[in-house]
Amino acid sequence: MISVTIDNIPKGSMSSIYCKCGSIVRIDRNSVKLKKALHKDVECPLCRNLRISNEIEYINGLFDGTLDEETMA
């Protein structure tokens, strides 16, 4: 029997990655291949969520006028 993760991904289709924060995590091998094909960093879920949160805050700051794009460059 094939063992699967909690989200039904077969364990054989997982890759271990070393994130820039020092974490070693197992993520879907297809996701890793796609990120590498797009020349993007492969991140652990914590770093990914933090990056997305920072990007959303930055965009919201630009939108509501509390942040000036020229001062951030």
PyMOL commands that set and color helices and strands:
alter all, ss='L'
color gray80, all
select helices_A, chain A and resi 11-13+29-37+45-64+69-72
alter helices_A, ss='H'
color red, helices_A
select strands_A, chain A and resi 14-18+24-28
alter strands_A, ss='S'
color yellow, strands_A
deselect
rebuild
show_as cartoon
